[in-house]
């Protein structure tokens, strides 16, 4: 698996939005109902959707974030033999500061976890730690 970073790509290549979110200085992770691992909020872009709208929608759906500031960090890509027939796929990485959450979640996410560090059990261990490292390198996180 290969993860790369870009400043920009053609907008129609962006298929995913992933959001590194913090609340009160702690990183927001999601626990999916069907897994015992943690992940950064994010998901697929819907047809005709602006990638920034994807990020806002996914952050709300997966964490219940109501009041937040969000901004793009960079484009990332993943190339893996077992994913998308080995083709390079692109997403936009965002950073968000969350000020308030809804009391209940209304999606496939069972719960959110606020951590001071990084989780031991990642859903996407070969991708998401790299995204956090890149956001740190670019001065958005850490």
CORBELSUL-V832224 format. One record per helix or strand of 3 or more residues. SS is the DSSP state (~ for helix, > for strand). FROM is the first residue (numbers start at 1). TO is the last residue. If there is no record, write none. Layout:
((SS;FROM;TO) (SS;FROM;TO))
This chain:
((>;2;6) (~;11;13) (>;14;23) (>;26;32) (>;41;44) (~;51;63) (>;65;80) (~;84;86) (>;89;101) (>;109;115) (~;128;137))
